[in-house]
Amino acid sequence: MSTGRQRVREPPVCAMPVRLNFGLLFSQTTVLFSSNRVTILLGGHAASKTEAMYFPPPRMAYEAVDTSRFYIGGTGFIDFCEKFKYLGSMLHYSFTSADAGADKRITSATAAFGALKNIFADKYLSEELKGEVYKALILATLLHGCEAWSLHEDLFKKRLRSFHNRCARSMCRVNLHHTFRHHITSASLFRRLGILDIGSYFHNRILRWAGRVARMPMSRAPRQLLTGWVSHSRPIGCPQVTWGRTLENALKSKDISKDFDEWIAIAKERSKWRQLAHSIPKPPDA
């Protein structure tokens, strides 16, 4: 994994067979898995921009294991990081990458909205034009990579939906005092701007990606993971929100059957699936 920091250039770390080392020397981004620190040390020397990330097993604290810097070859060294940015998405050691990714996207979208504040606050521009600019620039930044998110309800409502509603009020030049005093609903602001609730855009992207994976041949890894499972027993406690549960919520929002055989048969027809994914749900009352 690359961080952009300047370090002493060494051959890359590799815990794989030696015959793969030659190809890895010319790989810009390589992710290698190791069971312990010794395996990394025996696999080769540290690359110039290598980062290590430790994923603790369930019910084990991250601090219970030594994650201090270790040196290789006398000059090279590897640091452990708790989160890592890869292709615009955040990876976290707790496997809650969706939470970290959503926070990162909200921060980027907030900066983009602030950079265009003069446009969104201009009272001479039509609200429909503001809505189109918002969909093209801000929503594209906010929902980048959301097809792989597995968001719990609190994060979805308190962060994503709050940001979307706040932007709608700003573009309509309405503050919270106005909404309370004049009983202005978010749905009415969306109609003025020509936009939809954030859940519609989020579910549209989830369904489009699910349809694309469903049309892949079984030889492709994403298609295999769609119907894959883990043979080990589930750990004690409430399971984390999975992508499958997020997909079920998206199917429910479009009145599509959650039965796997039924929805995957519909997804095989690309035009019909896109029409269902882009269908506008019944507008909320508030």
Phi, psi and omega in degrees: 000141187252136177245349179088356179281145182278126178219174178292126183283123179227164174301151186289154176288138181211122175257018182255175178303154184297332183294347179268349185298320184299318179291326181289337179297335183250015178267128181289321181225121181226133177248119180241143182252139180221147182275339181200175182291326182297322180299321179293318181296322181281344185280340181157199181258163183284139174284168186291333184229046183270137174236145177247146178226130180260130178250103182289150176291168181302142177064025174237132182289148180295327183284353183287347183242147179289114179241029179282166179296141173230150188256149181227126176071011177087328182245327180273155178210160180230131176256150173266140178235150180273335175214155186215136179267124181225115180054041177085354180249149182262131174254134183235146184294338182274006182063022174254051183296330180297319179295312180295322179293319179295318178299319179294317181292323178295320178297317179293319180293325177297318178295320179293320179295321178293326179293333179257022184300324181296329179283312184290335180265000181287118183284348181270348176273143180291151180291330177295322178292320176299320179296321178293319178295321180297317180293322185285325187251308187284312180295324178297324177286318184295318188259017178296122179079009183288350180299338181255006181284148171231083188271135171282162190297324182296316179294322182294317183281315188281334183252298184295307183294322178296318178297315181298315180293323179295320178295321179297318178296321181295319181290331178269004179058046180234135177252178182296326178298319178297318182295321180288318185286321184255008177055049179273123181269159177294325180298322179292325177291322178298320180294323179293325181272344183075031179240173181246174174296151183299331179297327179295314180293320180295314180291326177301315181291321178299314183291322179297319178291320179298320178294322179294319178294321181297331180274356179285153173290158182294347178286343180278141182298317179301323179291324177293321180290335181298325180244019180274165178209167179255130185284343181284157179290153181286139180294159181293143179109171180292129180290153177289161178296127182257165177292328178297321177291324176296320177296320178298320177296322178293319177297319180295323181294336180255012180057040176256139181300138179275357176294129187300313183297326183285310185287329180287333175292323177291322182294338178297332178268102190299315183295318180293321180294319178295324178294320178290320181295327182265005178295143182271121179289171179296127184297140180291159180280339182220000000 
